[in-house]
């Protein structure tokens, strides 16, 4: 009687062989995927190495500032704004923010470039806490070149930007150290802007004078512009003298009075 032939695919040896083949297949596949990742990453790094247009433009801007080449600087503003806006969805917000800010704050750049940069900042970076400080610093700069920039911020679709810009623009128009800004028309415009801030600025605090809202500060500015004009009667001042006695400014009516203000911080 012949023995029953064994199936060639059965038995412990064949099972081990199958497992070995499967293991080799998994290791090979994993190695191939890993190799693709490494090669692909290396390709991307090589592709983008040294190709950072915004960073390159900022370095060029710094070099031109040092060399004083005003005409080239002026043309660079358009490139900076266009590149920053184009890359705003692909890179660090910080670099885009400071690139646009550089265009806004340097008067060598063209007004249209500064206005475009302000429009983008006022919309896309409205929540940046530093933006309020930047806007307010423009208002106290006395630089009338900032006027179209602040007017752009004042039309932002974001309420905080609008309120801070309105306050800053009013400060710029009412600045006594900018004589060309102190026309009667500009002072009236400043009063109207302060009135808007008094109405809508109760929820926004000054980043430096943090104990005061913009509405409170605007109210004081309105009183100063409407009640403290040259030739008007001075408001009452009450206090104590160096010996501790009470005094009032009205006690010296008819006399020349020197007011000396001082403080220590």
Secondary structure, 3 states (H helix, E strand, C coil): CCCCCCCCCCCHHHHHHHHHHHHHHHHHHHHHHHHHHHHHHHHHHHHHCCCCHHHHHHHHHHHHHHHCCHHHHHHHHHHHHHHHHHCCCCCCHHHHHHHHHHHHHCCCCCHHHHHHHHHHHHHHCCCCHHHHHHHHHHHCCCCHHHHHHHHHHCCCCCHHHHHHHHHHHHHHHCCCCCHHHCCHHHHHHHHHHHHHHHHHCCCCECCCCCCCEHHHHHHHHHHHHHHCCCCCCCCCCEEECCCCCEEEHHHHCCCCCCCCCCCCC
